[in-house]
């Protein structure tokens, strides 16, 4: 006598598409990848910049982004820096989308370096007046300038090369 349960049960083979191990993941969309690259890049590099600030390699901390706003004294401490790191991650999504829109087809480290240097110049030269506690570049100590330039360049290379690599991989896979 056969059991009804045995008749309706799928065979347990390697090729059974209903098994979890045989299901294929849906690839993430290009925009989803750009957003995650931007957020992760912003959080990662601003966390390292906070470490550099903590170790006195630079006088500029991530809470620079909160300086234009009158939020209280908490923005100067650790909480302010942690909130700033997350906020920089969110702003970095927009930066990554700009890179994707304009420079995604260039698969060169030099484009990322130039992008990071341009971002540094934007923040420290053009946007400097909106940050009340930020000295001009010529008034900042040399160590601070070198450290911040390096972080911005590393951020630019991370975001730029990640986005360009992903874009070119997608282009290569669709051509095959």
N, C-alpha and C positions, 0 to 999 in steps of 0.2 A: 504494500500500500504506500503510495507516494503522498507526501505532505504537500498541501497547497503552497506553503511558504517556499518550498524548493522549486516549484514551477515558475514563480514570479521573480525569483532572485536572479540578478545579473551574474554572469560567470565572472569569476575573479581572475582575469588574465591581465597580462602586461599591457595589452592594447585596448582595454576598456576605457572609453573616453569619460565615463562617469567617475572614475577613480580620481582622487585629488592629485595624486602624483602625475597623472597624465594630462591634467588641465594646463593650458598655456596661459600665461599672464597677458593681459591686454597691455600693449605698450603705452607709456605715458605720452600725452600730447606734447608737442613742441613747446607750447606756451606753459604748460605745467612744469616742464623741465627748466625753462628759463626762469620762471618764478621761484622754483626751489633753488636753483643755482644762485640767483640774486639774494634770496633770504639767507641761505647758508653762508655764502661768501661774506655778506655784511656782518652777520653774527660772529663768524669765525675770526675774521680779521680785526673787527673792533674789540673782540675779547682779547686777542693778542696785543692790540694797542693799549688796552687797559692794563695788561700785565706789564707792558713797557713803561707805562705811566707809573704804575705801582713801584717798579724797580728804578725809577728816576732816570730813564733813558729819554723821556720827553716831558715837557711841561703841559702838553695838550692831552686831555683825557676824552673819552667818548662822550662825556656829559656836555661837551661843547655844543652839541645839537640842541640842548635844552636852554642854553644861555639867553637866547632872545626872549624867553618867556618868563614872566614873574610868577614863579611857582613856589617859592619858599626856599628855605635853607636845605631841605632834604635833597635837592638836586645836586648839591656839592658832594654828597657822601656816596657810600657804596650803593644804596638803593637808587640814587640818581644815575649812577653809572650802569647799573643792571638794566634799568628802564631804557636808558639811552642805547645800550647795545641792541635791545629788541627793536627799538625805534629805528636805529640805523639799518637793521635787517629789513624792515618794512620799506624804508626809503631806497634801499639797495635793490628791491624788486623793480622799482621804476628805472633805476640806472641800468639794470640788466635788460629791461625791455627796450630802452634806448639803444643799447649796444646791439641787441638782436635786430632792431629795425634798420640800423645804419651799417653795422660792421660785421654781420654774421658770416659773410662769405669769405672773409680774410682769415686764413688759417695760419697765422704767424704770431709768434711770441712778441714781435716788435709792435704789432698793432695794439696788443694788450698793454705793453709798457707805455706806449704813447697815450692810450686811453687813461691809464692810471695817473700819469703825469698831468694830463689835462684836467682830470678831476681834482687833483691836488691844487693846481693853479686856480681852478674855479673856486674852491673853498677858501684858500689862503690869500688870494689876491682880489677876486671879484666879490665874493660873499663876506669878506673880512669885516666890513662895516656893520653887518647885522649881529656880529658876535662881540658884545661889549667887553668881555674879559680876554679877548685874543689880541695880542700885540701884532703889529705888522711883521711880515716875514723878515724884514731887516732888523727888527728889534728882538726877535726870538733868538735864543741860543743856537749855535750851529748844530749841536747834538739833536735838538728838537726838530730842526728843519730836516736834517738827514734822516732821522728816524721816521718822521711822518711821510716824507717823500718815498722812502722804501716801503712803508705799509701801503700807501696808495698804489704804488707800482705793482706790488705783489697782489693786491686786490684786483687791479686791472688785468693782470695776467691770468689770475684764477678765473674771473668772470669771463673775460674775453676768450681765452683758449677753451674753456669748458663749453661755452655756447657755440663757438666756431667748430669745435670737434664734433659736437652733437649734430649740428646742422649739416656738416659735410658727410658724416656717417649716414644720415638720413638720405641725403642726395645720392650717395653711392648705392645704398640699398634699393632705392627706387629705380635706378638705372639698370640694375642687374635683372 
